Amino acid sequence: MSLFVPINVDSFWMPRASSTIAKQVDDGYYLVYWVSLALFVLVVGGMTYFSVKYRRRSDRDKTSDIDHSTKLEIGWSVIPLLIVIGLFVVGLKGYLRGQVAPSESYEINVTGKKWLWTFTYPQGFTTTGEMAVPAGRPTKLVISAEDVLHSFFIPEFRVKQDAVPGQYTTLWFQSDQPGEYALLCTEYCGTSHSDMIGKVLVLEDTKFQEWIEGEGDPGGSAKPPAEQGERKYKSAGCNTCHSLDGTKIQGPSFKGLWGRVEKTSAGEVTVDENYVRESILNPGAKIVDGYPNVMPTFQGVLKDKDIDNLIAYIKTLK
C-alpha cells in the first residue's frame, strides 16, 4: 500500500478529506477563498471601470467638486468589518472544535526528534515512524520534542501542531476511513528535515487489536531475524541517515559495514555486535571520523530483540 493517499478530485487542489473535522476546515478555507476572490474582482474591476469611464479626454475636463461621501465611507468600512467578523466566527468554531478532544479519545504520546517520530501507547510499547489508530474513534495526541522545534502534520486529516521542547501540546482527530496516510514534519529542523516522514494507519477494530497485541508488528515474530531487522531499519527511521548503497548521508552507510575497522573519536573499533548496540543506545560514545554527532539515542525506544534483529540485518549487507 502506498504511503500517500490519492488526491480526491472533488477537493480540487486539497488532499482527500479523511477525518471528521476535515470538511469543516475545508469549508472555512473555501469560504475565505471565495470571499477574497469576490472582493478582488469587485475592487480591481471597479478601479478598472472607473479609470476607463472617467479618464481625462481633454484639457477641458474638470475634477469633481465632491471630496467625500459619508454614506459611502461608512458603507465601505462597515461591510468589510461584518465580513471579517463572520469569517472570524467560522474560524473560531473550527479552531475550538479541533482543540477539545472528546473524553472517550484513545491517547498516544508523540515525540519528535531529529529526524523521526516516536509513538508511545497506553499498553507501554513504542513505535517509530508508524502510528496506528482505531477507525471510528477519536484519537488524542500528546506531543513534545526532545531537541528542536518540529511540527506534526497529517494533510488528509487537516491537523497540525507544533512539537515544542520542554512543553506538551495536544491535538485530536477521528478518521472513519481505514487506510494509510502520510505524516510530515512542517517545521524546518535541520539537514534531514525533509526525511522526517512517517505514516498513520487507520485500522478497523479487529486489525487494530491485532496491531496492538503485536506491538506494532502483528505476525512479525514469525519472520527470520534479518527480515524483521529490515522492517525495523525502515520503521525506526534508520534509512534517514544510513544508506544501503554506500552513499554518505548523515551517518555511515550500512553497506559492507559489518566487520569493518572504523576510525572513531575513541580510536579504531571493529564493527561487531557490541559496537552496533552501543551506537544505538549511546550514539555519542564513538563517532566515526567525518560524521557529525547528530544521532538520537534509541534507549527506551528499541527493545533488545529489535537491536538483535537490526544486527542480523546489517550482517547481510555485503
N, C-alpha and C positions, 0 to 999 in steps of 0.2 A: 504494500500500500504506500502510495506517495506521501511524503511529509506535508506537501502543500495541497490544500483543498482547492478544487477548481473554482474560478470566479463565477458567480451566478449572473447570467446576462440580465436578469431583471433588476440587478443592482447597478447596472451600467459600469461605473468605474470603481465601485466599492467591492471589497471581498464579500463572499457569501455571508449573510447574516445567520449565525448559528447559535445564538443564545437568546434567552428570553428578554434581555434588555437591549439587544442589538437593534431591533426595529425602532424603538423609541429614540435611540441615539441617531439612527439614520434619518428619522423623521425630523428631528431637530436640525440636523445638518442641512437637509434639503430645504427646510423652511428658511433658514438663513441664506442659503444659496439663491433661492428664487426671489426672496425679498431684495437681496443685494442686486441681483440681475435686473429686477424691475426698476429699482431706484437708479441704477446706472443708465438704463435706456431712457428713463424719464429725464434725468439731469443732462446727459450728453445729447439726447435728442432735442431737448428744449434749447440748449445752448446753440446747437447747430441750426435749428429752425429760426431762432431769433437773430442769429448772426447773419443769416441769409436774407430774411424778410426785412430787417431794419438796417441793412448795410448802407453805408454812405454812398449815394449815387452821384452827387454833385456838390459843389461848394455852397449851393443854396440850402442844402439840408440843414436842419437845426436840431439841436439836442432838446429832448422833452424838458419841460419845466417841472415835472413831477419828480421829487427827490426821494420820496419813500411812500410806503403804504402800510399803515399799522395793521390792517386786517391780514395783508399778505405776509408780513413779518411774523405775526402771531401764528398764522397757519403753517408756515414752513419751520417753525420752532416746535409747536405742539404736536403736529402729526408725526414727525420723526421720533419725538420723545415717547409717544404712545407705542410706536412700533418697537423701539428699543426695550421698553418695559415689557411688552408682550414676549419678545424674544428672551428676555431675562427670566421671565416666569417659566417658559417652556424649558429652558436650560437648567434652571434651578430644580425643577421637579425631577428631571432625569438624573441630575447630579445627586440629589438626596436619595433617590431610589437606589442608585449604584453604591452609596456609602453605607447603607444599613443592611447588614446581612440577616436573613431570616434565622430564627432561633434554632431551626432544625438543620442548619447547614453542617456539612461534613467539613472538618477543619484540617488543613495541611499547612505545615511550616515551610516556607520557601526561603532559600538563602542564595544570594548572588555573590559570585567571586570570580576573579579572573581565571578562565573565561568560561564559566559553566554555571548551571543552576542545579541546586540540590533540593530534594523534596523529602521532608520527614513526616511520616504518617503516624496517626494515633496508636497504631499497633507497635511502634517503636523501631521500624526499619527505615532506611534512607535510600532513595534512588537518585541517580544523576542523569540530567538531560532528558528524562522521560517522566511525565506525571500522568497518572490515571485518575479519572474522576467518575463517579456514578452518573449515568444518564437519568434525567428527570428529577434530580435532587440538587438543591443549592450547595455550592462548594465555596467555603470561605478560605482565603489565603492570608496567612500572617507572614509578611515579607520583611526581610532585613538583608544587609550586605556585610561582608567581612572586611572589605578593603576600601573600595572607592564607590562612588555613586553609580548605580545601574538603574535600568528601567525595565520592568516586566510588562510585556505586551503580547496579547493574543489577538491578532487582527480580526479574525472571524467572530470573536465574542464581543468586540468593541470595548475591551477593558485594558487599562494601562495604569501602572502605579510605580512610582519611584521606589527603589530599594536603597535605603539610606544607612550608612554605617552608624552603629550605636543607637539605632532607633527602629521601632516597628511601625510598618504601615500595613493597611489591610485593603482587600477588595473581595468582591464575591461575584459569582456568575452561576447560571444554570443553563445547561445545554440539554435539549431533548433529542438531539440528533447524534446517535453513535457514529464515531469516525475518528480520524486522526487530523490534528490541527497544528499549525505552525506556532512556535513560541520564539519570540525575539527579544533581544536587549536593544532598546532605543535611546540609550544614553551613552555617548562615546566614553569608553572605559579603558582604552589602551590599544596596543597594536593589533590584537586579535579580537577586537570588539565585534567585527562582522562575523566571526565564527562562533559567537556566543548564542547559539541557537539550540532549540530543543523541540520536543513535540508533546502535545497533550492528547491523551487517549480518552475518549468518552465511551464508556463501556456499559452495556446492559447489566442488570443486577447480577446475573449468574456469572458472566465473564469477569465482572469487577471483583466478585468474591474470590474467584479463582486467581486473579491477578494479585490480590491482597495475600491470599494464602501462600502463593509462590514468591511473595516479597518482590514483586516486580518482574518475575521471570517464571511464569507458570510452565511447568514441564521442563524447565531448563536444566534441572539436576540430572536428567537422564542423558544429556548430551556429553560428549567427551570434554575433558577439561579445556583443551585448546580451543574448541568451538565455543564453549562458554566464555573463555577469555577474549575471544574475538568480539563477541557481543558486548562484553564489558568495556573493551577498548573503545567502542563506539558510544555506548550509552554513558560512560563516565567522562566523556569529553577528551580522552587521551589523544584522539585524532586531531584535536585543535592545535596541539603543539608538537606531536611526534608523527612524522610521516612513515609510510611503509615502502617508499621507493627510493630512499636515500636523500630526499630533498631536505635541506636545512630549514626548519621553521623556528619556533621559539626554543625547542629542545632537540636533542639528538634524534635522528631517525632510528626506528626500531629495526630497520633492515640490516641484517648482519651484526646486530648489536651483541647478541649472546656470546660470551667468551672473549670479547674484545677487551684489550687493555686501554683504559681511558686515563688521560691526564686531568686531574681534578684539583680543586682548591685545597684538598687534603693529601695530595700526592697521587701516584699512579694506583689505580684499582682495576681489578678484573671484574667484568660484568657477570655476576653469578646471582644465585638466589638471595643471598644476604644483601648484596648491593641494591638489587631491584626493590626489595622490601623496604630498605632504609630510604631509598629515593622516593618511594610512595608516601611513607609515613613521616619522614623528616627530610624533605627535599633540599633544604638549605645546607645539609651537612657536608656534601661533597658535590660541588658544582663543576660540571665538565668545562674545561677551558674553552673560551669563545662563546659561552652561552650566558644569558642573564639569569639572575636568581629570582624568577617570577612564578615558579610552580607553587600552587597552594598545597597544603597538606591534606591528605585524604584520611587522616586519623579520625576514626568515628564514622567515616562515610563508607569505606570499603571494609568488608569483613576479611578474615584470614583466608576464607575459601575463595573470595574474589581475587585476592592477591595471588594465591596459588594458581588460579586459572589464568591470570594475566601472564605469570611467569611461564606457564606451559605454552601459551600462545606466542610469546616473544621467542621461545626456543625454536619455533617452527619457521621463523622469518629469516631465512638464509640470504 
